[in-house]
Amino acid sequence: MSELLKLEKRGHTAVITFNNPPANTWTTESLKYLKQIVEELNDDKDNFALVLTSESEKFFSAGADLNDFNHDDKGRAFEFCAAFGEGFEALTNYRGVSIAAITGFAMGGGLEVALACDIRVAEEQSQMALPEASVGLLPCGMGSQHLAWLIGEGWAKRMILLGERVKAAKAEQIGLVQEVVPTGQAFEKALQLAGKVEGQSPTSVRYCKQLIMAARDGSMTDALAKERELFVKLWDTEDQKEGVAAFVEKRKPEWKNC
């Protein structure tokens, strides 16, 4: 599986490169490996950020190979569906900051993996879609939930129910991606953004991410209570002590991620 998903560590940033040519399609095994990688990164105190990228300018990822769905075995279908859900749920719950560097086509599960990231950067030639309904399927990697939350119900329905394909400029306009860059520059931009994470307390980032994500399935009243709880909980961490001390002493903090 290390051939399909190549893992590299650059300081505090991990990089996963999709490497299943020609279209970087997902397999049950690569989805399970993605989950494994994320879980291992969550246990790595030196890891603060994660970048997902592709070496191809044409394909970020085309999702699943439809040949894997051309059968009547519902058990096999469920296994593949569960692998998508578990892999992308693990990515959604990654403790650091995840950034998708979208190159070319991000279709189906290829877009869903980007939706599971915190930030998306797309190259100008990129196109994105969730076309599953056009072949009698539906997004099963959390796409039906993430897309509506990120860009609103109206555009989510256009993309899922009508099968509309969105180009990079429109994706930025509707909030699907946070920035569009020239061809060949998505990865470097993603690394630049990941580098900014190093200036933040990884413990604070983790808590802040929990609070931001809490808005998806809870009330503001509950979130405000959790906000106060986590704020005080920071006083039990080394990062809180180091962050304040470094500011007072006018030096760069040395984060412990604990």
C-alpha positions in Angstrom: 0.0 0.0 0.0 3.0 2.3 0.5 3.2 2.4 -3.3 -0.4 3.7 -3.8 -0.1 6.2 -1.0 3.5 7.5 -0.6 4.1 9.0 2.9 6.9 11.5 3.5 7.6 13.7 6.5 9.0 17.2 6.1 9.7 18.5 9.6 6.3 18.9 11.4 4.4 18.3 8.1 3.5 14.9 6.7 2.8 14.5 2.9 0.7 11.8 1.4 1.1 11.5 -2.4 -1.5 9.6 -4.4 0.3 7.2 -6.7 -2.2 4.9 -8.5 -2.0 6.0 -12.1 -3.5 6.9 -14.4 -6.3 8.4 -12.3 -5.3 7.8 -8.7 -8.3 5.7 -8.0 -9.0 4.3 -4.5 -9.0 0.7 -3.5 -10.3 -0.9 -0.3 -6.7 -1.5 0.7 -5.5 2.1 0.1 -8.5 3.4 2.0 -7.6 1.3 5.0 -4.0 2.4 4.7 -5.1 6.0 4.7 -6.9 5.4 8.0 -3.8 3.7 9.4 -1.5 6.6 8.4 -3.8 9.2 10.0 -4.0 7.2 13.2 -0.3 6.9 13.3 0.1 10.7 12.7 -2.3 11.4 15.6 0.1 9.5 17.9 3.1 11.4 16.5 3.9 14.4 18.7 6.2 15.9 16.1 3.4 16.0 13.5 1.4 19.2 13.2 0.0 19.2 9.6 -0.8 16.9 6.7 -0.8 17.7 3.0 -2.5 15.5 0.4 -1.2 15.8 -3.1 -0.8 14.1 -6.5 2.1 14.0 -8.9 -0.3 14.3 -11.8 -1.5 17.6 -13.2 -4.5 15.8 -14.8 -5.8 13.8 -11.8 -5.9 14.6 -8.1 -8.1 11.5 -7.8 -10.9 10.1 -9.9 -12.4 8.3 -6.8 -13.3 4.6 -7.2 -12.7 2.5 -10.2 -16.3 1.6 -11.4 -15.1 -1.8 -12.4 -15.1 -2.5 -8.6 -18.9 -1.9 -8.6 -19.8 -3.9 -11.6 -21.1 -6.9 -9.7 -24.1 -8.1 -7.7 -22.3 -8.8 -4.4 -23.8 -6.5 -1.8 -21.4 -7.7 0.9 -18.5 -6.7 -1.3 -20.2 -3.3 -2.0 -20.7 -2.7 1.7 -17.0 -3.4 2.4 -15.9 -0.9 -0.1 -18.4 1.7 1.1 -17.4 1.1 4.7 -13.7 1.6 3.8 -14.5 5.0 2.2 -16.5 6.1 5.2 -13.9 4.9 7.8 -10.9 6.3 5.8 -12.4 9.7 5.3 -13.9 9.9 8.8 -10.4 9.3 10.2 -9.0 12.1 8.0 -11.8 14.4 9.1 -10.9 13.7 12.7 -7.1 14.1 12.2 -5.7 16.0 15.1 -3.6 18.5 13.1 -4.4 20.7 10.1 -5.0 18.8 6.8 -4.6 20.5 3.4 -5.6 19.1 0.0 -3.5 20.3 -2.9 -6.0 19.6 -5.8 -4.5 19.1 -9.2 -6.7 18.3 -12.2 -9.8 16.2 -11.7 -11.1 15.5 -8.2 -14.1 13.3 -8.9 -16.3 11.2 -6.5 -14.1 9.8 -3.8 -11.4 12.0 -5.1 -13.4 15.1 -4.1 -14.6 13.5 -0.9 -11.1 13.0 0.4 -10.5 16.7 -0.2 -13.7 17.6 1.5 -12.5 15.7 4.6 -9.5 18.1 4.8 -9.6 21.3 6.7 -8.3 23.5 3.8 -8.4 23.0 0.0 -6.1 24.6 -2.6 -6.8 24.0 -6.3 -4.8 24.5 -9.4 -6.5 26.6 -12.1 -7.1 23.6 -14.4 -8.9 21.6 -11.7 -12.4 20.3 -11.9 -14.5 18.9 -9.1 -17.7 16.8 -9.1 -19.7 14.2 -7.2 -21.1 12.3 -10.2 -22.2 9.1 -8.4 -25.9 9.5 -9.2 -25.2 9.5 -12.9 -24.1 5.8 -12.6 -26.8 4.7 -10.1 -24.7 5.2 -7.0 -24.3 7.9 -4.3 -21.4 9.5 -2.5 -20.5 7.1 0.4 -17.3 8.8 1.6 -19.2 11.5 3.6 -19.6 13.7 0.5 -23.3 14.2 0.9 -22.7 15.6 4.4 -19.4 17.5 4.0 -20.4 19.2 0.7 -23.7 20.6 2.0 -22.0 21.9 5.1 -19.2 23.6 3.3 -21.0 25.2 0.4 -24.6 25.2 1.3 -27.6 23.0 0.4 -28.3 24.7 -2.9 -24.9 24.1 -4.5 -24.6 20.7 -2.9 -27.8 19.7 -4.6 -26.6 21.1 -8.0 -23.5 19.1 -7.8 -25.0 15.8 -6.4 -28.5 15.8 -7.7 -27.8 17.4 -11.1 -24.3 16.1 -11.5 -22.8 19.5 -12.2 -19.0 19.7 -12.5 -17.4 22.8 -11.0 -14.2 24.4 -12.3 -11.6 25.9 -10.0 -12.7 29.5 -10.3 -16.3 28.6 -9.5 -15.2 26.3 -6.7 -13.4 29.3 -5.1 -16.4 31.5 -5.6 -18.8 29.1 -3.8 -16.3 28.3 -1.0 -15.5 24.8 -2.1 -11.8 25.7 -2.2 -10.0 28.5 -0.3 -7.5 29.5 -3.0 -6.8 28.9 -6.7 -3.2 28.9 -7.9 -1.5 28.4 -11.3 -0.8 24.9 -12.6 2.0 23.2 -10.8 1.8 25.4 -7.7 -0.8 23.7 -5.5 1.7 21.6 -3.6 4.0 24.4 -2.8 1.1 26.6 -1.7 -0.2 23.8 0.5 3.3 23.4 2.1 3.4 27.1 2.7 0.1 27.0 4.5 1.2 23.9 6.5 4.3 25.9 7.5 2.1 28.4 9.2 0.7 25.7 11.5 4.2 25.5 13.1 3.7 28.9 14.5 0.6 27.8 16.4 0.4 25.7 19.5 -0.6 22.2 18.3 -2.6 21.7 21.5 -4.5 24.9 20.9 -5.0 24.0 17.2 -6.4 20.6 18.2 -8.9 22.2 20.7 -9.9 24.9 18.3 -10.5 22.4 15.5 -12.8 20.4 17.9 -14.8 23.6 18.6 -15.1 24.6 15.0 -16.3 21.1 14.0 -18.7 21.0 16.9 -20.9 23.6 15.1 -21.9 20.9 12.6 -23.8 18.8 15.1 -24.5 20.8 18.2 -26.0 24.1 19.5 -24.0 27.3 20.1 -24.9 27.1 23.8 -23.3 23.7 24.1 -20.3 24.9 22.1 -19.8 27.9 24.3 -19.7 25.7 27.4 -17.2 23.5 25.7 -15.1 26.5 24.7 -14.8 27.6 28.3 -14.0 24.0 29.4 -11.2 23.6 26.8 -9.8 27.1 27.5 -9.3 26.2 31.2 -8.0 22.7 30.2 -5.2 24.3 28.3 -3.7 25.2 31.7 -2.9 21.5 32.1 -0.7 21.6 29.0 3.0 22.4 28.4 2.1 24.3 25.2 0.1 26.9 27.1 2.9 27.6 29.5 5.5 27.7 26.7 3.4 29.9 24.4 2.8 32.6 27.0 6.3 32.4 28.3 7.8 32.7 24.8 5.6 35.8 24.1 6.6 37.5 27.4 10.3 36.6 26.8 10.1 37.7 23.2 11.3 34.4 21.7 10.0 31.8 19.3 8.0 29.0 21.2 9.2 25.4 21.2 6.0 23.4 21.1 5.8 20.1 23.0 2.4 19.1 21.6 1.2 18.1 25.0 
